[in-house]
Amino acid sequence: MPGKTVPDLQEVLQTGEPVMAHIVKTEPGESAVAKVLEARIYGTPVEALCGYVWVPSRDPKQLPVCQKCKEVYEIYRAFNDGLHDQPGE
């Protein structure tokens, strides 16, 4: 009987530091800076616009910005006049 190939379908959890900076998902009127600071202090996870979930632990300014987050932010900005040109503003 020939060997049967079984694909590995287990989900792999991402661990460690992200390789790019993500834009944090916030509620209307909520400060992304404050949300990230609180998450860093308490070790709670945050969710990015692209869906990536992580616990912030370092300054993301050293990393390139996630392209998916940028695209989602641009769509939000196109439909909401109150958004800034840059997410950190």
Long-range contacts (C-beta under 8 A, 24 or more apart in sequence): 14-52, 14-54, 17-57, 17-58, 18-52, 18-54, 18-60, 18-63, 19-63, 20-63, 20-64, 20-65, 20-66, 21-60, 21-61, 21-63, 21-64, 21-65, 21-66, 22-48, 22-49, 22-50, 22-52, 22-54, 22-60, 22-65, 22-66, 22-69, 23-48, 23-49, 23-50, 23-65, 23-66, 23-69, 23-70, 23-72, 23-73, 23-87, 24-48, 24-49, 25-49, 32-87, 32-88, 33-88, 49-73, 49-76
